[in-house]
Protein backbone atom coordinates (compact mmCIF):
# COMPACT_ATOMS: atom_id res chain seq x y z
CA UNK A 1 0.00 0.00 0.00
CA UNK A 2 1.15 3.54 -0.76
CA UNK A 3 0.23 6.01 1.98
CA UNK A 4 0.48 9.75 1.43
CA UNK A 5 1.04 11.61 4.70
CA UNK A 6 0.28 15.32 4.42
CA UNK A 7 2.24 17.45 6.83
CA UNK A 8 2.08 21.13 7.62
CA UNK A 9 4.88 23.14 9.17
CA UNK A 10 6.57 20.15 10.78
CA UNK A 11 8.20 17.01 9.38
CA UNK A 12 10.69 16.80 7.77
CA UNK A 13 11.76 20.43 8.36
CA UNK A 14 11.30 20.61 12.15
CA UNK A 15 12.24 18.12 14.87
CA UNK A 16 10.24 17.06 17.89
CA UNK A 17 6.54 16.77 18.67
CA UNK A 18 4.41 15.74 15.72
CA UNK A 19 7.52 15.38 13.54
CA UNK A 20 8.96 12.68 15.80
CA UNK A 21 5.60 10.92 15.86
CA UNK A 22 5.24 10.83 12.08
CA UNK A 23 8.87 9.65 11.67
CA UNK A 24 8.20 6.74 14.02
CA UNK A 25 4.88 6.10 12.30
CA UNK A 26 6.60 5.63 8.93
CA UNK A 27 9.37 3.48 10.43
CA UNK A 28 6.83 1.26 12.19
CA UNK A 29 5.31 0.15 8.86
CA UNK A 30 8.23 -0.80 6.58
CA UNK A 31 5.90 -3.04 4.55
CA UNK A 32 4.15 0.07 3.17
CA UNK A 33 5.39 2.80 0.85
CA UNK A 34 5.03 6.40 1.97
CA UNK A 35 4.75 9.66 0.10
CA UNK A 36 5.58 12.71 2.21
CA UNK A 37 3.53 15.69 1.02
CA UNK A 38 4.95 18.58 3.00
CA UNK A 39 3.43 22.05 3.23
CA UNK A 40 5.91 24.76 4.18
CA UNK A 41 5.80 28.50 4.55
CA UNK A 42 8.66 29.52 2.27
CA UNK A 43 10.61 27.81 -0.50
CA UNK A 44 13.78 28.91 1.33
CA UNK A 45 13.40 25.70 3.34
CA UNK A 46 13.11 23.46 0.29
CA UNK A 47 15.08 20.24 0.74
CA UNK A 48 16.40 21.28 4.15
CA UNK A 49 15.28 18.20 6.02
CA UNK A 50 16.14 17.61 9.69
CA UNK A 51 15.50 13.88 9.37
CA UNK A 52 17.07 11.09 7.37
CA UNK A 53 14.02 9.75 5.60
CA UNK A 54 13.28 6.03 6.03
CA UNK A 55 13.87 3.74 3.06
CA UNK A 56 10.12 3.21 2.58
CA UNK A 57 9.62 6.91 1.76
CA UNK A 58 9.39 6.67 -2.02
CA UNK A 59 8.58 10.31 -2.78
CA UNK A 60 8.71 13.73 -1.17
CA UNK A 61 6.40 16.39 -2.58
CA UNK A 62 6.98 19.91 -1.27
CA UNK A 63 4.59 22.84 -1.64
CA UNK A 64 5.10 26.29 -0.16
CA UNK A 65 2.39 28.78 0.71
CA UNK A 66 4.70 31.69 -0.01
CA UNK A 67 4.85 30.65 -3.67
CA UNK A 68 1.26 31.83 -4.00
CA UNK A 69 2.61 35.38 -3.95
CA UNK A 70 4.62 34.62 -7.09
CA UNK A 71 1.57 33.66 -9.13
CA UNK A 72 0.65 35.85 -12.06
CA UNK A 73 -2.75 36.25 -13.64
CA UNK A 74 -3.30 33.87 -16.53
CA UNK A 75 -4.71 35.45 -19.70
CA UNK A 76 -8.11 33.80 -19.37
CA UNK A 77 -11.65 34.89 -18.65
CA UNK A 78 -13.85 32.29 -17.03
CA UNK A 79 -17.64 32.56 -16.82
CA UNK A 80 -18.65 30.96 -13.55
CA UNK A 81 -21.94 29.08 -13.45
CA UNK A 82 -24.52 30.03 -10.79
CA UNK A 83 -23.57 26.90 -8.82
CA UNK A 84 -19.86 27.74 -8.98
CA UNK A 85 -20.53 31.33 -7.96
CA UNK A 86 -22.53 30.14 -4.95
CA UNK A 87 -19.76 27.75 -3.94
CA UNK A 88 -17.17 30.53 -4.16
CA UNK A 89 -19.45 32.79 -2.13
CA UNK A 90 -19.82 30.13 0.58
CA UNK A 91 -16.06 29.59 0.64
CA UNK A 92 -15.25 33.27 1.10
CA UNK A 93 -18.05 33.69 3.63
CA UNK A 94 -16.59 30.77 5.66
CA UNK A 95 -19.73 28.71 5.29
CA UNK A 96 -19.86 25.09 4.11
CA UNK A 97 -18.93 25.13 0.42
CA UNK A 98 -19.46 22.20 -1.94
CA UNK A 99 -15.84 21.05 -1.99
CA UNK A 100 -16.28 18.67 -4.91
CA UNK A 101 -17.29 21.61 -7.09
CA UNK A 102 -14.21 23.53 -5.95
CA UNK A 103 -12.00 20.53 -6.71
CA UNK A 104 -13.46 20.23 -10.18
CA UNK A 105 -12.95 23.95 -10.83
CA UNK A 106 -9.36 24.16 -9.66
CA UNK A 107 -7.86 20.68 -9.78
CA UNK A 108 -9.49 19.47 -13.00
CA UNK A 109 -10.34 22.59 -14.98
CA UNK A 110 -7.09 24.27 -13.87
CA UNK A 111 -8.56 27.68 -13.21
CA UNK A 112 -5.72 30.00 -12.26
CA UNK A 113 -6.13 31.17 -8.64
CA UNK A 114 -5.31 34.76 -9.48
CA UNK A 115 -7.87 34.86 -12.30
CA UNK A 116 -10.72 34.47 -9.81
CA UNK A 117 -9.27 36.98 -7.34
CA UNK A 118 -9.07 39.54 -10.15
CA UNK A 119 -12.50 38.77 -11.59
CA UNK A 120 -15.77 40.66 -11.50
CA UNK A 121 -17.30 37.65 -9.76
CA UNK A 122 -14.91 38.03 -6.85
CA UNK A 123 -15.62 41.76 -6.68
CA UNK A 124 -19.38 41.18 -6.71
CA UNK A 125 -19.09 38.63 -3.90
CA UNK A 126 -17.02 41.00 -1.78
CA UNK A 127 -19.38 43.91 -2.37
CA UNK A 128 -22.33 41.80 -1.26
CA UNK A 129 -20.46 40.58 1.82
CA UNK A 130 -19.41 44.11 2.71
CA UNK A 131 -23.02 45.33 2.50
CA UNK A 132 -24.60 42.41 4.36
CA UNK A 133 -21.98 40.99 6.75
CA UNK A 134 -19.41 43.77 7.31
CA UNK A 135 -21.21 47.11 6.89
CA UNK A 136 -18.82 48.89 9.27
CA UNK A 137 -15.61 47.56 7.72
CA UNK A 138 -13.75 49.58 5.11
CA UNK A 139 -14.07 47.86 1.74
CA UNK A 140 -10.34 48.22 1.06
CA UNK A 141 -9.54 46.35 4.29
CA UNK A 142 -11.98 43.57 3.43
CA UNK A 143 -10.68 43.35 -0.14
CA UNK A 144 -6.99 42.96 0.72
CA UNK A 145 -7.56 40.74 3.76
CA UNK A 146 -9.79 38.26 1.94
CA UNK A 147 -7.43 38.10 -1.05
CA UNK A 148 -4.47 37.44 1.24
CA UNK A 149 -6.32 34.72 3.15
CA UNK A 150 -7.69 32.78 0.19
CA UNK A 151 -4.84 33.01 -2.31
CA UNK A 152 -2.86 30.24 -0.53
CA UNK A 153 -5.98 28.06 -0.38
CA UNK A 154 -6.62 28.38 -4.13
CA UNK A 155 -2.90 27.82 -4.75
CA UNK A 156 -3.11 24.49 -2.90
CA UNK A 157 -6.23 23.45 -4.77
CA UNK A 158 -4.34 23.91 -8.04
CA UNK A 159 -1.32 21.85 -7.00
CA UNK A 160 -0.20 18.58 -8.54
CA UNK A 161 -1.41 15.60 -6.52
CA UNK A 162 0.84 12.62 -5.78
CA UNK A 163 -0.95 9.32 -6.34
CA UNK A 164 -1.58 7.10 -3.32
CA UNK A 165 -3.92 4.42 -1.99
CA UNK A 166 -4.88 6.48 1.06
CA UNK A 167 -4.26 10.07 2.20
CA UNK A 168 -3.55 10.87 5.84
CA UNK A 169 -3.46 14.49 7.02
CA UNK A 170 -2.10 15.21 10.48
CA UNK A 171 -3.94 18.54 10.85
CA UNK A 172 -7.32 19.96 9.93
CA UNK A 173 -5.96 23.00 8.11
CA UNK A 174 -4.32 23.21 4.70
CA UNK A 175 -3.26 19.57 4.94
CA UNK A 176 -6.87 18.53 5.51
CA UNK A 177 -7.87 20.20 2.26
CA UNK A 178 -5.14 18.36 0.35
CA UNK A 179 -6.15 15.03 1.91
CA UNK A 180 -9.70 15.50 0.69
CA UNK A 181 -8.42 16.66 -2.72
CA UNK A 182 -6.30 13.52 -3.12
CA UNK A 183 -9.22 11.35 -2.08
CA UNK A 184 -11.51 13.08 -4.57
CA UNK A 185 -9.02 12.82 -7.42
CA UNK A 186 -8.12 9.14 -7.09
CA UNK A 187 -11.34 7.88 -5.41
CA UNK A 188 -9.56 6.47 -2.37
CA UNK A 189 -10.03 6.90 1.40
CA UNK A 190 -8.60 9.72 3.46
CA UNK A 191 -8.28 10.35 7.18
CA UNK A 192 -7.37 13.26 9.40
CA UNK A 193 -5.79 13.01 12.84
CA UNK A 194 -5.44 16.28 14.76
CA UNK A 195 -2.75 16.51 17.43
CA UNK A 196 -3.61 19.97 18.69
CA UNK A 197 -6.38 22.51 18.54
CA UNK A 198 -5.57 23.81 15.08
CA UNK A 199 -8.37 26.34 14.71
CA UNK A 200 -7.62 27.89 18.09
CA UNK A 201 -3.91 28.12 17.35
CA UNK A 202 -4.57 29.82 14.00
CA UNK A 203 -7.12 32.15 15.63
CA UNK A 204 -4.52 33.30 18.13
CA UNK A 205 -2.05 33.94 15.31
CA UNK A 206 -4.63 35.97 13.39
CA UNK A 207 -5.52 38.01 16.47
CA UNK A 208 -1.85 38.95 16.90
CA UNK A 209 -1.30 39.63 13.18
CA UNK A 210 -0.85 43.27 12.21
CA UNK A 211 -2.14 42.79 8.66
CA UNK A 212 -5.59 41.48 9.66
CA UNK A 213 -8.39 43.89 10.55
CA UNK A 214 -10.00 42.77 13.84
CA UNK A 215 -13.42 42.59 12.16
C-alpha positions in Angstrom: 0.0 0.0 0.0 1.1 3.5 -0.8 0.2 6.0 2.0 0.5 9.8 1.4 1.0 11.6 4.7 0.3 15.3 4.4 2.2 17.5 6.8 2.1 21.1 7.6 4.9 23.1 9.2 6.6 20.2 10.8 8.2 17.0 9.4 10.7 16.8 7.8 11.8 20.4 8.4 11.3 20.6 12.1 12.2 18.1 14.9 10.2 17.1 17.9 6.5 16.8 18.7 4.4 15.7 15.7 7.5 15.4 13.5 9.0 12.7 15.8 5.6 10.9 15.9 5.2 10.8 12.1 8.9 9.7 11.7 8.2 6.7 14.0 4.9 6.1 12.3 6.6 5.6 8.9 9.4 3.5 10.4 6.8 1.3 12.2 5.3 0.1 8.9 8.2 -0.8 6.6 5.9 -3.0 4.6 4.1 0.1 3.2 5.4 2.8 0.9 5.0 6.4 2.0 4.7 9.7 0.1 5.6 12.7 2.2 3.5 15.7 1.0 5.0 18.6 3.0 3.4 22.1 3.2 5.9 24.8 4.2 5.8 28.5 4.5 8.7 29.5 2.3 10.6 27.8 -0.5 13.8 28.9 1.3 13.4 25.7 3.3 13.1 23.5 0.3 15.1 20.2 0.7 16.4 21.3 4.1 15.3 18.2 6.0 16.1 17.6 9.7 15.5 13.9 9.4 17.1 11.1 7.4 14.0 9.8 5.6 13.3 6.0 6.0 13.9 3.7 3.1 10.1 3.2 2.6 9.6 6.9 1.8 9.4 6.7 -2.0 8.6 10.3 -2.8 8.7 13.7 -1.2 6.4 16.4 -2.6 7.0 19.9 -1.3 4.6 22.8 -1.6 5.1 26.3 -0.2 2.4 28.8 0.7 4.7 31.7 0.0 4.9 30.6 -3.7 1.3 31.8 -4.0 2.6 35.4 -4.0 4.6 34.6 -7.1 1.6 33.7 -9.1 0.6 35.9 -12.1 -2.7 36.2 -13.6 -3.3 33.9 -16.5 -4.7 35.5 -19.7 -8.1 33.8 -19.4 -11.7 34.9 -18.7 -13.8 32.3 -17.0 -17.6 32.6 -16.8 -18.7 31.0 -13.5 -21.9 29.1 -13.5 -24.5 30.0 -10.8 -23.6 26.9 -8.8 -19.9 27.7 -9.0 -20.5 31.3 -8.0 -22.5 30.1 -4.9 -19.8 27.7 -3.9 -17.2 30.5 -4.2 -19.4 32.8 -2.1 -19.8 30.1 0.6 -16.1 29.6 0.6 -15.2 33.3 1.1 -18.1 33.7 3.6 -16.6 30.8 5.7 -19.7 28.7 5.3 -19.9 25.1 4.1 -18.9 25.1 0.4 -19.5 22.2 -1.9 -15.8 21.0 -2.0 -16.3 18.7 -4.9 -17.3 21.6 -7.1 -14.2 23.5 -6.0 -12.0 20.5 -6.7 -13.5 20.2 -10.2 -13.0 23.9 -10.8 -9.4 24.2 -9.7 -7.9 20.7 -9.8 -9.5 19.5 -13.0 -10.3 22.6 -15.0 -7.1 24.3 -13.9 -8.6 27.7 -13.2 -5.7 30.0 -12.3 -6.1 31.2 -8.6 -5.3 34.8 -9.5 -7.9 34.9 -12.3 -10.7 34.5 -9.8 -9.3 37.0 -7.3 -9.1 39.5 -10.2 -12.5 38.8 -11.6 -15.8 40.7 -11.5 -17.3 37.7 -9.8 -14.9 38.0 -6.8 -15.6 41.8 -6.7 -19.4 41.2 -6.7 -19.1 38.6 -3.9 -17.0 41.0 -1.8 -19.4 43.9 -2.4 -22.3 41.8 -1.3 -20.5 40.6 1.8 -19.4 44.1 2.7 -23.0 45.3 2.5 -24.6 42.4 4.4 -22.0 41.0 6.8 -19.4 43.8 7.3 -21.2 47.1 6.9 -18.8 48.9 9.3 -15.6 47.6 7.7 -13.7 49.6 5.1 -14.1 47.9 1.7 -10.3 48.2 1.1 -9.5 46.3 4.3 -12.0 43.6 3.4 -10.7 43.4 -0.1 -7.0 43.0 0.7 -7.6 40.7 3.8 -9.8 38.3 1.9 -7.4 38.1 -1.0 -4.5 37.4 1.2 -6.3 34.7 3.1 -7.7 32.8 0.2 -4.8 33.0 -2.3 -2.9 30.2 -0.5 -6.0 28.1 -0.4 -6.6 28.4 -4.1 -2.9 27.8 -4.8 -3.1 24.5 -2.9 -6.2 23.4 -4.8 -4.3 23.9 -8.0 -1.3 21.8 -7.0 -0.2 18.6 -8.5 -1.4 15.6 -6.5 0.8 12.6 -5.8 -1.0 9.3 -6.3 -1.6 7.1 -3.3 -3.9 4.4 -2.0 -4.9 6.5 1.1 -4.3 10.1 2.2 -3.5 10.9 5.8 -3.5 14.5 7.0 -2.1 15.2 10.5 -3.9 18.5 10.9 -7.3 20.0 9.9 -6.0 23.0 8.1 -4.3 23.2 4.7 -3.3 19.6 4.9 -6.9 18.5 5.5 -7.9 20.2 2.3 -5.1 18.4 0.4 -6.2 15.0 1.9 -9.7 15.5 0.7 -8.4 16.7 -2.7 -6.3 13.5 -3.1 -9.2 11.4 -2.1 -11.5 13.1 -4.6 -9.0 12.8 -7.4 -8.1 9.1 -7.1 -11.3 7.9 -5.4 -9.6 6.5 -2.4 -10.0 6.9 1.4 -8.6 9.7 3.5 -8.3 10.4 7.2 -7.4 13.3 9.4 -5.8 13.0 12.8 -5.4 16.3 14.8 -2.7 16.5 17.4 -3.6 20.0 18.7 -6.4 22.5 18.5 -5.6 23.8 15.1 -8.4 26.3 14.7 -7.6 27.9 18.1 -3.9 28.1 17.3 -4.6 29.8 14.0 -7.1 32.2 15.6 -4.5 33.3 18.1 -2.1 33.9 15.3 -4.6 36.0 13.4 -5.5 38.0 16.5 -1.8 38.9 16.9 -1.3 39.6 13.2 -0.8 43.3 12.2 -2.1 42.8 8.7 -5.6 41.5 9.7 -8.4 43.9 10.5 -10.0 42.8 13.8 -13.4 42.6 12.2 
